[in-house]
Amino acid sequence: MIENLTLDQLRIFIAVAESGSFSAAARQLGRVQSAVSQSMQGLEALLGTPVFDRTAKTPRLNEAGRAILPDARRLIEGARNLKARAADMVAGIEPELGLAVDAIFPNALLMASLKALSATFHELPVSVFTEGLGGPEQRLRDGVVRMALSSFISRQSAPDLEREFLTRIPLIPVVAATHRLAGLEGPLTRETLEGEVQLVLTDRTPLSHNSFGGIISQKIWRFADLGTRLDYLLEGFGWCNMPTHMVEHLIAQGRLKRLDIAGAAPVELDIHVVHERGRAPGRAGRWLIEDLRNRLVECPTQFVLA
């Protein structure tokens, strides 16, 4: 019966195919040649077809043998991955890491940490979802991810979730250098801004219908993601508050101008690590969080850590 096929038979089969003969495979595996021959005879009996051409002096793979060799290699590799995955779980490493990240979080830092995570936890499958506003928390509630990096705090109490402060991201009011507001001397009054278009992020999830950032203008254009809003900002359609790390190079290039608004308090968004209560991140998740913290510490002028 095919279900009686063993991994050992597949390993021997691969060894024979790669070494070129039963005798070479026996030396490679540290076994006697008769044991290798018997194992391959058993393999052929279970498969119901010969996989070696024995008409020559030395048995060689036939067409069937060459066809099933890739499958044998995949099965052996799958068994190795299964064993490694089980060992990781015994060691407290989650079987997979799903992460939902607020689009406001700095991509450069996140990508650097994810590369380091992959180098440290080689076998760990990782899935990353970039979302806006309530999106990361919604992914978490839907069971799609294990943890979220979120700037969104729903109005309703969430006893089923635990939050851990990670960093605070400052936002600054900006406008395209070609926009009318860029030519005005500051500080700008609220009345001046009320008549201009304000580009606002809006939540697409059912958690809330709140908008992202304080609204001043009476003319509102709403956007579902930061990237699209930035495109419209650069084209001079309006002004908005943007994460400092996303626009400081554009200000330096002269494409955007920072607005000086009279009486405006600093705008900052807290980023929290969020997970289900009682289901804390495993070793890999904790490792990623600490690596992100360390990288944030290296950017004290851009991000607030307490």
Steps between C-alpha positions, in 0.01 A plus 500: 500500500629846404421632850775271633761697310765627741715812507802275533420338166470842340834613648670190362331550163629859484848389608510242221383754245756760609795264548441297183499147639384277784855449622576874506173568685585227752839663569338842529238376746733271693300185416570173326410482132255212553294716737482776240394252230230347720366843592472596132328172415248575775451852362425365154256246642311772689490731197395217272758588236876464451696820549838361395623361171690183589595393147840662535775392738409780742130578568400847380182704541245429230235740374271432798786547743599833347137612513450428871842629614380863540199375702729300726717805561195712582374241749838483674522879513146516636592253772803711593283813517241317712767389745650849516156655550423260785836575662427874477159457667657296781745788543213752526521632145159551337429274200447808286499875554223713351551873543272792410677836490361852494613667178628793705776283650841566336555242227879520508511394866242228452676350197835498681346318796321249277826418322671448835206285616534279192872459561438399862193278455571332166199268492238744628225587248420872522202688354479879505191713433526878466179671607372843598324621816282216632630251241773337714264448794233364266747247357578395855134459591438301183769253605713575194806611701661424835583862587464853367694826506214747521448873554126445530324468835132421464260701714347187640691326777679192376540255789591230248813687385824600668701802389864583558640843412772486234565855380343836426513640147487878453292653221552840343272719284630525143396626159648483151750775424276602209189538719365845591557437871873449440533863399334641814698620798424313820371443752184414306168550673225242524281727287759491221505120500123459518459608141765260364465132412624269773606150397378257767542127553181314582439159653361225277446249783179456704692578820457873460411770252748744651741686275873510541629825652322818604270659247517878458391573145142508382598338170598138554639245258516151649753230419529136600880481501804716566665442165209630294458797729869584462462496120217752521691707753802528270274604212373794705141393562505595870685486831515237775691364798758243391741276695829688526711207380295475179535864393821643647699410185229661284523818708879495461457462122268801492198300378306550823487782750430466870213722613521717808150493653417745778420331831536149356597236753748231395328206329631155589372146456581221741589163348408200714578132470157338524415133552220288637486483877651175618669438165822696526756492217737204504877517497519620140235768552673627814832497317352714222352750746830540685691538173259774394549674836876492456477649154261771620750593773751574224262768359434720806433813294225332296310282747397527865554191715320604818 
